[in-house]
């Protein structure tokens, strides 16, 4: 990345480890951390991709709850 004069923005970078319950149970915590030069990005249990909240088990439960809260807020 440095050859192209790019820098990793660790404040905005998120990653998610997904898989079956069996494969996820092999990780301790949320999964491994990615290291790019001096920057380290740790895995999260939920990420937002184009406004959609995606969780580790690929369910949209959190997204639906956030959308319903925001909908009720605007309907009041």
Helices and strands as residue ranges (DSSP letters): G 2-4, H 21-25, E 33-36, E 39-42, E 46-49, E 52-55, H 61-75
